Amino acid sequence: MSLEHSPARQKRASRIRPRFGRLNEAVQYGGISRSRLYEWARENPGLIVKNGNSSLINYAIYDRLLDALPAAKLKSAGDEA
């Protein structure tokens, strides 16, 4: 077995997140709708880049936007309004 095809190397390679991804992958990754991604792209240049006819999401920018989402304010079980 070559070092290139060793199970340990393949496992490490599978953990590396790509720098860019397709929009449908980004929707699944972040749980954000396609339309919201386009809204964010208008406000954040570079979030969506073009490669020919393909639109790609820049995951570095996408992660910053996801990290900036506010925490949910949940009511306790006794707070029925």
C-alpha positions in Angstrom: 0.0 0.0 0.0 1.4 3.4 -0.9 1.6 6.1 1.6 -0.6 8.2 -0.6 -3.5 5.7 -0.3 -3.0 4.8 3.4 -6.2 4.9 5.6 -4.7 7.5 7.9 -3.9 9.9 5.0 -7.4 9.4 3.6 -9.0 10.1 6.9 -7.0 13.4 7.3 -7.9 14.4 3.8 -11.6 13.9 4.4 -11.5 16.3 7.3 -10.2 19.2 5.2 -13.0 21.5 4.3 -12.7 23.0 0.8 -12.2 26.8 0.5 -15.2 27.1 -1.8 -18.4 25.1 -2.3 -21.5 25.0 -4.4 -24.6 26.9 -3.2 -26.6 23.7 -2.5 -23.7 22.4 -0.3 -23.6 25.7 1.6 -27.4 25.6 2.2 -27.0 22.1 3.8 -23.8 23.2 5.7 -25.3 26.3 7.3 -29.0 25.7 7.3 -29.5 29.0 5.5 -31.8 29.3 2.5 -30.5 30.1 -1.0 -32.4 33.4 -1.1 -30.8 34.4 2.2 -27.4 33.5 0.8 -28.0 35.9 -2.1 -29.1 38.6 0.3 -25.9 38.1 2.3 -23.9 38.2 -0.9 -25.3 41.6 -1.8 -24.1 42.9 1.6 -20.8 40.9 1.7 -18.8 41.1 -1.5 -16.8 38.0 -2.2 -19.3 35.6 -0.4 -20.3 34.3 -3.8 -17.7 34.1 -6.6 -18.0 32.9 -10.1 -16.1 30.2 -11.9 -17.4 30.2 -15.4 -21.2 29.5 -15.1 -20.8 28.1 -11.5 -21.5 30.2 -8.4 -19.3 29.2 -5.4 -19.6 30.1 -1.8 -16.4 31.3 0.0 -16.6 29.3 3.2 -14.3 31.7 5.2 -16.7 34.6 4.7 -19.7 32.3 5.2 -18.4 31.0 8.5 -17.9 34.6 9.7 -21.5 35.4 8.9 -22.8 32.3 10.6 -20.7 32.9 13.6 -22.1 36.5 13.9 -25.7 35.3 14.1 -27.2 36.2 17.5 -27.9 33.6 20.1 -31.6 32.6 20.4 -33.5 34.0 23.3 -35.6 31.1 24.6 -38.4 31.3 27.0 -38.4 29.0 30.0 -41.1 26.4 30.2 -43.1 28.5 32.7 -43.1 31.6 30.6 -46.4 31.1 28.7 -47.5 34.5 27.3 
